Amino acid sequence: MLVDGQWTQDWHPVQATDAKGGFVRQISGFRSWVTADGSAGPSGEGGFKAEKGRYHLYVAYICPWASRTLMARKLKGLEEVVSLSVVEPALTDEGWRFGDYPGADRDTLNGATYLHEIYTRADPHYTGRATVPVLWDKEHGTIVNNESAEIVRMFNSGFGDLARNDIDLYPPDLRADIDALNERIYPRLNNGVYRAGFATTQIAYEEAFREVFGMLGELEARLAQGGPFLLGDRFTEADIRLFVTLVRFDAAYHGLFKCNLRRIADYPALQAYVLRIHALPGIRDTVNFDHIKRGYYSIKALNPTGIVPVGPDLPGLYPVAV
């Protein structure tokens, strides 16, 4: 991580632990918003007006949080408004790196080799982890926001007429339901798989494991009774947040994170849901299974040999021929 702007140690997945040895995620440090008129959003400072070509998004295909923003950018038609750079999938001793791996980019905007250099450009004395996604302001040369949930919402409503207005990922009449779903799914499943995979004690692992599969069972029952999406026939940000976890589950979390009671393929309604969202226009472009597998299996603390499994065979998503 960075301490007072200096990289201090080899990258390690466990950010902090609670009293039980459970994984605790770092709180995002940059929280301003892009808005149509440049006024301040729900958090942070103002001065970030929506303008075509002004903002740049740094992401990793491996990362579900970054992929939330990729999906929102695609669905809202912002590809020509917000430019994009993708880091390499393998995590290095200095974290995310730019480069020439297929599907990744060099940082032609700021000339950085590692993502942590972007953080110290924004704040030379930054202390914390250099995470994706990062929304960068080219005009002021700083990070606007590195909290995926907020970037999704500003892509949805902060860019005004620069974005598509025929889809609303956070419609007013569903906001209470979306917030309730997010609040329930995030700790048990989105972050639950990380709590299982990065647990440092048996009790913390088993607690997270039970919550992951309890939540999957609840969602299977919900989707089996309705659909096609979590809130009926309208696709919302709640579906984005769930999909990015489910689509990685069989390829990474089932094996590497020890979430091995069942696969998503063993849940008929959840499997159909994943395939349905993956088939939506443009969504396939935001999912890169090669990056996902190579990225997760590059985590030395969990896979010291660095060997990337050939499977699993994921029909309709990532078929594997042997």
Sine and cosine of phi, psi and omega as CSV:
sin_phi,cos_phi,sin_psi,cos_psi,sin_omega,cos_omega
0.00,0.00,0.18,-0.98,0.07,-1.00
-1.00,-0.02,0.71,-0.71,0.12,-0.99
-0.79,-0.61,0.91,-0.42,-0.05,-1.00
0.79,0.61,0.66,0.75,0.07,-1.00
0.99,0.14,0.04,1.00,-0.03,-1.00
-0.91,-0.42,0.71,-0.71,0.08,-1.00
-0.95,0.32,0.77,-0.64,-0.23,-0.97
-0.90,-0.45,-0.31,0.95,-0.06,-1.00
-0.33,-0.95,0.25,-0.97,0.08,-1.00
-0.88,0.47,0.54,-0.84,-0.03,-1.00
-0.89,0.45,0.66,-0.75,0.03,-1.00
-0.63,-0.77,0.64,-0.76,-0.11,-0.99
-0.94,0.34,-0.49,0.87,-0.06,-1.00
-0.98,0.17,0.92,-0.39,-0.07,-1.00
-0.99,0.13,-0.67,0.75,0.05,-1.00
-0.26,-0.96,0.26,-0.96,0.01,-1.00
-0.76,-0.65,0.45,-0.90,0.08,-1.00
-1.00,-0.04,-0.15,-0.99,-0.08,-1.00
-0.90,0.43,-0.41,0.91,0.01,-1.00
-1.00,-0.01,-0.03,1.00,-0.09,-1.00
1.00,0.05,0.30,0.95,0.00,-1.00
-1.00,0.09,0.46,-0.89,-0.02,-1.00
-0.94,0.35,0.74,-0.67,0.05,-1.00
-0.85,-0.52,0.82,-0.58,-0.07,-1.00
-1.00,0.08,0.61,-0.79,0.04,-1.00
-0.92,0.38,0.61,-0.79,0.09,-1.00
-0.99,0.17,0.69,-0.72,-0.02,-1.00
-0.89,0.46,0.59,-0.81,-0.14,-0.99
-0.98,-0.17,-0.32,0.95,-0.02,-1.00
-0.91,-0.41,0.86,-0.51,-0.21,-0.98
-0.72,-0.69,0.43,0.90,0.07,-1.00
-0.99,0.16,0.17,-0.98,-0.09,-1.00
-0.78,-0.62,0.56,-0.83,0.27,-0.96
-0.99,0.11,0.77,-0.64,0.04,-1.00
-0.75,-0.66,0.33,-0.94,-0.08,-1.00
-0.87,0.49,-0.56,0.83,-0.04,-1.00
-0.94,-0.33,0.03,1.00,0.02,-1.00
1.00,0.06,0.05,1.00,0.03,-1.00
-0.96,0.28,0.27,-0.96,-0.01,-1.00
-0.92,0.38,0.59,-0.81,0.08,-1.00
-1.00,0.02,-0.34,-0.94,-0.04,-1.00
-0.88,0.47,-0.40,0.92,0.05,-1.00
-0.65,-0.76,0.32,-0.95,0.08,-1.00
0.98,0.21,-0.26,-0.97,-0.10,-1.00
-0.96,-0.29,0.27,-0.96,0.05,-1.00
-1.00,0.09,-0.10,-0.99,0.04,-1.00
0.98,-0.21,0.08,1.00,-0.01,-1.00
-0.93,-0.38,0.99,0.10,-0.05,-1.00
-0.99,0.12,0.64,-0.77,0.03,-1.00
-0.91,0.42,0.86,-0.50,0.03,-1.00
-0.56,-0.83,0.64,-0.77,0.01,-1.00
-0.91,0.41,0.77,-0.64,0.07,-1.00
1.00,0.09,-0.06,1.00,-0.07,-1.00
-0.99,0.12,-0.47,0.88,-0.16,-0.99
-0.92,-0.39,0.47,-0.88,-0.06,-1.00
-0.71,-0.71,0.68,-0.74,-0.04,-1.00
-0.94,-0.35,0.82,-0.58,0.11,-0.99
-0.98,-0.20,0.79,-0.61,-0.05,-1.00
-0.63,-0.77,0.17,-0.98,0.20,-0.98
-0.77,-0.64,0.74,-0.68,0.03,-1.00
-0.90,0.43,-0.48,0.88,0.02,-1.00
-0.89,0.46,-0.55,0.84,-0.24,-0.97
-1.00,0.08,0.84,-0.55,0.03,-1.00
-0.92,0.40,-0.54,0.84,-0.01,-1.00
-0.92,0.39,-0.70,0.71,0.05,-1.00
-0.90,0.43,-0.59,0.81,-0.03,-1.00
-0.93,0.36,-0.42,0.91,0.15,-0.99
-0.83,0.56,-0.73,0.69,-0.06,-1.00
-0.94,0.33,-0.56,0.83,0.08,-1.00
-0.87,0.49,-0.69,0.73,0.01,-1.00
-0.90,0.43,-0.70,0.71,0.00,-1.00
-0.90,0.44,-0.66,0.75,0.04,-1.00
-0.86,0.51,-0.67,0.74,-0.01,-1.00
-0.93,0.36,-0.76,0.65,-0.08,-1.00
-0.91,0.42,-0.52,0.85,-0.01,-1.00
-1.00,-0.01,0.08,1.00,0.08,-1.00
0.92,0.39,0.60,0.80,-0.07,-1.00
-0.98,-0.19,0.23,0.97,-0.07,-1.00
-0.87,0.49,-0.57,0.82,0.00,-1.00
-1.00,0.00,-0.05,1.00,-0.02,-1.00
-0.98,-0.20,-0.69,0.72,-0.01,-1.00
-0.91,-0.41,0.90,-0.44,-0.01,-1.00
-0.97,0.25,0.15,-0.99,-0.22,-0.98
-0.59,-0.80,0.61,-0.79,0.21,-0.98
-0.73,-0.68,0.65,-0.76,0.01,-1.00
-0.91,-0.42,0.78,-0.62,0.04,-1.00
-0.98,0.18,0.25,-0.97,0.07,-1.00
-0.93,0.37,0.43,-0.90,-0.08,-1.00
-0.96,0.29,-0.59,0.81,-0.09,-1.00
-0.97,0.24,0.77,-0.64,0.05,-1.00
-0.98,0.19,0.76,-0.64,-0.03,-1.00
-0.98,-0.18,0.03,-1.00,0.05,-1.00
-0.91,0.42,-0.26,0.96,0.09,-1.00
-0.92,-0.38,0.43,0.90,0.08,-1.00
0.99,0.17,-0.53,-0.85,-0.06,-1.00
-0.92,0.40,0.67,-0.74,-0.03,-1.00
-0.78,-0.62,0.59,-0.81,0.13,-0.99
-1.00,0.06,0.45,-0.89,0.00,-1.00
0.11,-0.99,-0.37,-0.93,-0.18,-0.98
-0.95,-0.31,0.20,0.98,0.05,-1.00
-0.87,0.49,0.63,-0.77,-0.03,-1.00
-0.79,0.61,0.80,-0.59,-0.03,-1.00
1.00,-0.05,-0.16,0.99,0.01,-1.00
-0.97,-0.26,0.14,-0.99,-0.07,-1.00
-0.75,-0.66,0.42,-0.91,0.31,-0.95
-0.99,0.15,0.41,-0.91,0.01,-1.00
-1.00,0.06,1.00,0.05,-0.01,-1.00
-0.98,0.20,-0.24,0.97,-0.01,-1.00
-0.98,0.19,-0.78,0.62,-0.07,-1.00
-0.92,-0.40,-0.09,1.00,0.04,-1.00
0.94,0.35,0.42,0.91,-0.02,-1.00
-0.99,0.12,0.49,-0.87,0.15,-0.99
-1.00,-0.07,-0.63,0.78,0.00,-1.00
-0.86,-0.51,0.50,-0.87,0.00,-1.00
-0.88,0.48,-0.53,0.85,-0.03,-1.00
-0.88,0.48,-0.37,0.93,0.07,-1.00
-0.93,0.37,-0.49,0.87,0.06,-1.00
-0.92,0.40,-0.63,0.77,0.01,-1.00
-0.91,0.42,-0.66,0.75,-0.02,-1.00
-0.98,0.21,-0.32,0.95,0.17,-0.98
-0.92,0.39,-0.63,0.77,0.01,-1.00
-0.96,0.29,-0.60,0.80,-0.03,-1.00
-0.53,-0.85,0.98,-0.20,-0.05,-1.00
-0.86,0.51,-0.30,0.95,-0.02,-1.00
-0.92,-0.39,0.40,0.92,-0.07,-1.00
-0.89,0.47,0.68,-0.73,0.13,-0.99
-0.86,-0.52,0.83,-0.56,-0.02,-1.00
0.53,-0.85,-0.09,-1.00,-0.01,-1.00
-1.00,-0.02,0.54,-0.84,0.01,-1.00
-1.00,-0.07,0.99,-0.14,-0.11,-0.99
-0.94,-0.33,0.31,-0.95,0.18,-0.98
-0.95,-0.30,0.47,-0.88,0.08,1.00
-0.99,0.14,0.28,-0.96,0.12,-0.99
-0.75,-0.66,0.81,-0.59,0.13,-0.99
-0.98,-0.20,0.89,-0.46,-0.15,-0.99
-0.95,-0.31,0.65,-0.76,0.07,-1.00
-0.98,-0.19,0.92,-0.39,-0.02,-1.00
-0.93,0.38,-0.53,0.85,-0.07,-1.00
-0.93,0.38,-0.72,0.69,-0.04,-1.00
-0.99,-0.12,-0.12,0.99,0.02,-1.00
0.89,0.46,0.75,0.66,-0.04,-1.00
-0.51,-0.86,0.20,-0.98,0.08,-1.00
-1.00,0.09,0.79,-0.61,0.09,-1.00
-0.98,0.19,-0.75,0.66,-0.15,-0.99
-0.35,-0.94,0.60,-0.80,0.10,-0.99
-0.77,-0.64,0.43,0.90,0.06,-1.00
-0.95,-0.30,0.92,-0.38,-0.15,-0.99
-0.85,0.52,-0.66,0.75,-0.05,-1.00
-0.88,0.48,-0.60,0.80,0.00,-1.00
-0.97,0.24,-0.59,0.81,0.04,-1.00
-0.90,0.44,-0.65,0.76,0.06,-1.00
-0.85,0.53,-0.70,0.71,-0.03,-1.00
-0.94,0.34,-0.58,0.81,0.03,-1.00
-0.96,0.29,-0.53,0.85,0.12,-0.99
-0.90,0.44,-0.56,0.83,-0.03,-1.00
-0.94,0.34,-0.66,0.75,-0.14,-0.99
-0.76,-0.65,-0.20,0.98,-0.13,-0.99
-0.99,0.10,-0.21,0.98,-0.08,-1.00
-0.98,-0.22,0.13,0.99,0.10,-0.99
0.80,0.60,-0.74,-0.67,-0.07,-1.00
-0.97,0.24,-0.06,1.00,0.10,-0.99
-0.96,0.28,-0.31,0.95,-0.01,-1.00
-0.95,-0.31,0.31,-0.95,0.11,-0.99
-0.91,0.42,0.69,-0.72,0.00,-1.00
-0.94,-0.33,0.10,0.99,0.00,-1.00
-1.00,0.04,-0.04,1.00,0.09,-1.00
-0.73,-0.69,0.77,-0.64,0.01,-1.00
-0.86,-0.51,0.92,-0.40,-0.04,-1.00
-0.99,0.17,-0.19,0.98,-0.03,-1.00
-0.62,-0.78,0.88,0.47,-0.08,-1.00
-0.92,0.40,0.61,-0.79,-0.08,-1.00
-0.81,0.59,-0.63,0.78,-0.08,-1.00
-0.96,0.27,-0.21,0.98,0.00,-1.00
-0.92,-0.39,0.04,1.00,-0.14,-0.99
-0.88,0.47,-0.66,0.75,0.00,-1.00
-0.89,0.45,-0.65,0.76,0.02,-1.00
-0.93,0.36,-0.65,0.76,0.02,-1.00
-0.89,0.45,-0.73,0.69,-0.01,-1.00
-0.88,0.48,-0.65,0.76,-0.01,-1.00
-0.91,0.41,-0.67,0.74,0.05,-1.00
-0.90,0.43,-0.73,0.68,0.00,-1.00
-0.85,0.53,-0.69,0.73,-0.05,-1.00
-0.91,0.41,-0.49,0.87,0.00,-1.00
-1.00,0.08,-0.65,0.76,-0.10,-1.00
-0.97,0.23,-0.59,0.80,-0.09,-1.00
-0.84,0.54,-0.84,0.54,-0.09,-1.00
-0.93,0.36,-0.54,0.84,-0.10,-0.99
-1.00,0.10,-0.52,0.85,-0.09,-1.00
-0.83,-0.56,-0.86,0.51,-0.03,-1.00
-0.81,0.58,-0.79,0.61,0.06,-1.00
-1.00,-0.03,-0.28,0.96,-0.02,-1.00
-0.88,0.47,-0.62,0.78,0.03,-1.00
-0.91,0.42,-0.57,0.82,0.06,-1.00
-0.95,0.31,-0.60,0.80,0.05,-1.00
-0.89,0.45,-0.56,0.83,0.07,-1.00
-0.96,0.28,-0.76,0.64,-0.09,-1.00
-0.91,0.40,-0.56,0.83,-0.08,-1.00
-0.95,-0.31,0.22,0.98,0.06,-1.00
-0.87,0.49,0.57,-0.82,0.01,-1.00
-0.94,-0.34,0.03,1.00,0.09,-1.00
-0.67,-0.74,0.39,-0.92,0.01,-1.00
-0.89,0.45,-0.66,0.75,-0.04,-1.00
-0.91,0.42,-0.63,0.78,0.02,-1.00
-0.92,0.38,-0.65,0.76,0.03,-1.00
-0.89,0.46,-0.75,0.66,-0.07,-1.00
-0.92,0.40,-0.58,0.81,0.05,-1.00
-0.89,0.45,-0.73,0.68,0.01,-1.00
-0.91,0.42,-0.68,0.74,0.00,-1.00
-0.83,0.56,-0.75,0.66,-0.01,-1.00
-0.89,0.46,-0.62,0.78,-0.01,-1.00
-0.94,0.34,-0.61,0.79,0.04,-1.00
-0.85,0.53,-0.79,0.61,-0.10,-0.99
-0.98,0.19,-0.41,0.91,0.17,-0.99
-0.90,0.43,-0.67,0.74,0.01,-1.00
-0.93,0.37,-0.66,0.75,0.04,-1.00
-0.88,0.48,-0.66,0.76,0.04,-1.00
-0.90,0.45,-0.65,0.76,0.03,-1.00
-0.90,0.45,-0.68,0.73,-0.01,-1.00
-0.94,0.34,-0.60,0.80,0.06,-1.00
-0.86,0.51,-0.72,0.70,0.00,-1.00
-0.90,0.43,-0.65,0.76,-0.01,-1.00
-0.89,0.45,-0.74,0.67,-0.05,-1.00
-0.95,0.31,-0.48,0.88,0.03,-1.00
-0.93,0.38,-0.41,0.91,-0.04,-1.00
-1.00,-0.08,-0.21,0.98,-0.06,-1.00
-0.43,-0.90,-0.60,-0.80,0.02,-1.00
0.91,-0.41,-0.17,-0.99,0.23,0.97
-0.98,0.21,-0.17,0.99,-0.03,-1.00
-0.88,-0.48,0.02,-1.00,-0.10,-1.00
-0.87,0.49,-0.55,0.84,-0.03,-1.00
-0.89,-0.45,0.70,0.71,0.07,-1.00
1.00,0.01,-0.74,-0.67,-0.11,-0.99
-1.00,-0.06,0.10,0.99,0.02,-1.00
-0.95,-0.33,0.79,-0.61,0.04,-1.00
-0.99,0.15,0.79,-0.62,-0.05,-1.00
-0.75,-0.66,0.00,-1.00,0.03,-1.00
-0.89,0.46,-0.42,0.91,0.06,-1.00
-0.89,0.46,-0.58,0.81,0.05,-1.00
-0.94,0.33,-0.61,0.79,0.08,-1.00
-0.86,0.52,-0.75,0.66,-0.09,-1.00
-0.91,0.41,-0.56,0.83,0.04,-1.00
-0.97,0.23,-0.70,0.71,-0.07,-1.00
-0.85,0.53,-0.69,0.72,-0.09,-1.00
-0.90,0.44,-0.45,0.89,0.09,-1.00
-0.99,0.17,-0.73,0.68,-0.05,-1.00
-0.88,0.47,-0.63,0.78,-0.09,-1.00
-0.94,0.34,-0.34,0.94,0.04,-1.00
-1.00,-0.08,-0.18,0.98,-0.23,-0.97
-0.89,0.46,-0.82,0.57,-0.08,-1.00
-0.94,0.35,-0.50,0.87,-0.04,-1.00
-0.98,0.18,-0.43,0.90,-0.11,-0.99
-0.71,-0.71,-0.81,0.58,-0.17,-0.99
-0.94,0.33,-0.57,0.82,-0.03,-1.00
-0.86,0.50,-0.70,0.71,-0.03,-1.00
-1.00,-0.05,-0.89,0.45,-0.14,-0.99
-0.91,0.41,-0.59,0.81,-0.06,-1.00
-1.00,-0.10,0.11,0.99,0.07,-1.00
0.89,0.45,0.45,0.89,0.09,-1.00
-1.00,-0.07,0.92,0.39,-0.29,-0.96
-0.93,-0.37,0.37,0.93,0.07,-1.00
-0.93,0.38,-0.74,0.67,0.05,-1.00
-0.56,-0.83,0.30,-0.96,0.14,-0.99
-0.99,-0.16,0.27,-0.96,0.13,-0.99
-0.88,0.47,-0.55,0.84,0.04,-1.00
-0.87,0.49,-0.31,0.95,0.02,-1.00
-1.00,0.05,-0.08,1.00,0.03,-1.00
-0.94,-0.35,0.98,-0.22,-0.10,-0.99
-0.83,0.56,-0.70,0.71,-0.05,-1.00
-0.94,0.34,-0.66,0.75,0.02,-1.00
-0.92,0.39,-0.65,0.76,0.02,-1.00
-0.89,0.46,-0.70,0.72,0.02,-1.00
-0.90,0.44,-0.60,0.80,0.02,-1.00
-0.89,0.45,-0.72,0.69,0.02,-1.00
-0.88,0.48,-0.72,0.70,-0.01,-1.00
-0.90,0.43,-0.60,0.80,-0.01,-1.00
-0.91,0.41,-0.70,0.71,0.00,-1.00
-0.95,0.32,-0.64,0.76,0.02,-1.00
-0.86,0.52,-0.49,0.87,-0.03,-1.00
-1.00,0.10,-0.13,0.99,0.04,-1.00
-0.89,0.46,0.55,-0.84,-0.04,-1.00
-0.80,0.60,0.84,-0.55,0.08,-1.00
1.00,0.01,-0.33,0.95,-0.10,-0.99
-0.93,0.36,-0.59,0.81,0.02,-1.00
-0.82,0.57,-0.56,0.83,-0.03,-1.00
-0.93,0.37,-0.31,0.95,-0.03,-1.00
-1.00,-0.05,-0.05,1.00,-0.05,-1.00
-0.90,-0.45,0.86,-0.52,-0.01,-1.00
-0.78,-0.62,0.99,-0.17,-0.10,-1.00
-0.93,0.36,-0.49,0.87,0.08,-1.00
-0.88,0.47,-0.74,0.68,0.04,-1.00
-0.90,0.44,-0.66,0.75,-0.03,-1.00
-0.86,0.51,-0.78,0.62,-0.05,-1.00
-0.93,0.37,-0.71,0.70,-0.02,-1.00
-0.91,0.41,-0.55,0.84,0.01,-1.00
-0.94,0.34,-0.80,0.60,-0.03,-1.00
-0.90,0.44,-0.67,0.74,-0.05,-1.00
-0.98,0.19,0.04,1.00,0.14,-0.99
-1.00,0.01,-0.07,1.00,-0.02,-1.00
-0.96,0.28,0.96,-0.27,-0.14,-0.99
-0.88,0.47,-0.56,0.83,-0.03,-1.00
-0.90,0.44,-0.45,0.89,-0.02,-1.00
-0.97,-0.25,-0.42,0.91,-0.09,-1.00
-0.58,-0.81,0.96,0.27,-0.14,-0.99
-0.88,0.48,-0.43,0.90,0.00,-1.00
-0.98,0.20,-0.34,0.94,-0.02,-1.00
0.97,0.25,0.13,0.99,0.00,-1.00
-0.94,0.33,0.76,-0.65,0.00,-1.00
-0.98,-0.19,0.83,-0.56,-0.02,-1.00
-0.90,0.43,0.52,-0.86,0.03,-1.00
-0.95,0.33,-0.69,0.72,-0.01,-1.00
-1.00,0.10,-0.18,-0.98,0.04,1.00
-1.00,0.09,0.30,-0.96,0.12,-0.99
-0.98,0.20,0.87,-0.50,-0.05,-1.00
-0.86,-0.51,0.99,0.11,-0.04,-1.00
-0.82,0.57,0.72,-0.69,-0.03,-1.00
1.00,0.08,-0.26,0.97,-0.01,-1.00
-0.85,-0.52,-0.83,0.55,-0.11,-0.99
-0.50,-0.87,0.95,0.30,-0.02,-1.00
-0.92,0.38,0.64,-0.77,-0.02,-1.00
-0.87,-0.49,0.83,-0.56,0.03,-1.00
-0.97,-0.22,0.75,-0.67,0.04,-1.00
-0.78,-0.63,0.00,0.00,0.00,0.00
